[in-house]
Amino acid sequence: MTPVMFWLGIGIVLFVLGLHGVLLARQAIRRIIAINIMGSGVFLVMVALAARGEARDPVLHALVVTGLVVAVSATAFALRLATAAQAGDKKASEPKA
């Protein structure tokens, strides 16, 4: 087994674990974490594919760096939406005086 195949396998396993979490988790924060695990798997596959030849592919590395920035931003936005939704649920369930 070559190192590229090893990292491709690890990336695929991470993606499948994240997909499992997205499909089975009910809480929003757990789903956000599962989506991040899926994204990490995709990034790992892309970096492994970039390293398969003699010369490294800089385009895939640039896409991964851009994807990391977008993933962090999207995660922050999703966490803010999830906390606002939880606060709204608590406020709606409180008895009115």
Secondary structure per residue as TSV (DSSP state, phi and psi in degrees):
chain	resnum	aa	ss	phi	psi
A	1	M	-	360.0	128.2
A	2	T	-	-82.9	160.6
A	3	P	H	-61.2	-33.7
A	4	V	H	-63.7	-44.3
A	5	M	H	-64.3	-38.0
A	6	F	H	-60.1	-49.3
A	7	W	H	-70.7	-31.3
A	8	L	H	-62.6	-42.4
A	9	G	H	-64.0	-43.4
A	10	I	H	-62.6	-41.9
A	11	G	H	-62.7	-41.0
A	12	I	H	-67.1	-39.8
A	13	V	H	-63.1	-42.7
A	14	L	H	-61.7	-42.7
A	15	F	H	-62.6	-43.3
A	16	V	H	-67.4	-39.8
A	17	L	H	-62.6	-41.9
A	18	G	H	-65.0	-41.2
A	19	L	H	-62.4	-39.8
A	20	H	H	-60.0	-44.1
A	21	G	H	-65.5	-39.9
A	22	V	H	-64.5	-40.4
A	23	L	H	-75.4	-29.7
A	24	L	H	-105.0	-21.1
A	25	A	-	-76.6	141.7
A	26	R	-	-101.7	-28.6
A	27	Q	S	-82.3	142.4
A	28	A	H	-63.8	-39.5
A	29	I	H	-66.8	-38.8
A	30	R	H	-64.6	-38.3
A	31	R	H	-65.6	-38.7
A	32	I	H	-63.1	-43.0
A	33	I	H	-62.9	-41.0
A	34	A	H	-64.7	-38.3
A	35	I	H	-64.8	-38.2
A	36	N	H	-65.9	-35.8
A	37	I	H	-65.8	-40.7
A	38	M	H	-61.2	-42.8
A	39	G	H	-63.3	-38.3
A	40	S	H	-63.3	-37.9
A	41	G	H	-63.9	-41.0
A	42	V	H	-65.7	-42.5
A	43	F	H	-62.5	-40.0
A	44	L	H	-65.2	-39.9
A	45	V	H	-64.2	-41.9
A	46	M	H	-64.9	-40.3
A	47	V	H	-68.2	-37.8
A	48	A	H	-65.4	-39.2
A	49	L	H	-67.9	-32.6
A	50	A	H	-68.3	-24.6
A	51	A	T	-98.2	10.4
A	52	R	S	-79.5	-20.4
A	53	G	S	-100.9	-176.7
A	54	E	S	-65.4	-46.8
A	55	A	S	-97.7	136.7
A	56	R	-	-70.7	145.7
A	57	D	-	-90.9	109.3
A	58	P	H	-72.7	-20.6
A	59	V	H	-67.0	-43.6
A	60	L	H	-65.5	-38.1
A	61	H	H	-64.6	-40.8
A	62	A	H	-65.0	-38.8
A	63	L	H	-64.3	-37.8
A	64	V	H	-66.7	-42.8
A	65	V	H	-63.5	-43.5
A	66	T	H	-63.6	-40.6
A	67	G	H	-63.7	-36.1
A	68	L	H	-62.9	-43.4
A	69	V	H	-64.0	-44.8
A	70	V	H	-64.9	-39.1
A	71	A	H	-65.1	-41.2
A	72	V	H	-64.3	-43.3
A	73	S	H	-64.7	-45.2
A	74	A	H	-65.2	-36.5
A	75	T	H	-65.9	-42.7
A	76	A	H	-61.4	-43.3
A	77	F	H	-64.8	-42.4
A	78	A	H	-66.1	-39.0
A	79	L	H	-65.5	-38.6
A	80	R	H	-64.1	-42.8
A	81	L	H	-63.9	-39.6
A	82	A	H	-66.6	-41.7
A	83	T	H	-69.0	-36.9
A	84	A	H	-65.6	-38.4
A	85	A	H	-66.7	-39.5
A	86	Q	H	-65.9	-40.7
A	87	A	H	-64.9	-38.8
A	88	G	H	-65.7	-37.2
A	89	D	H	-66.3	-41.5
A	90	K	H	-66.4	-40.6
A	91	K	H	-66.4	-37.5
A	92	A	H	-71.6	-28.2
A	93	S	H	-86.5	-11.1
A	94	E	S	-71.5	141.1
A	95	P	-	-69.7	141.4
A	96	K	-	-86.9	137.7
A	97	A	-	-85.5	360.0
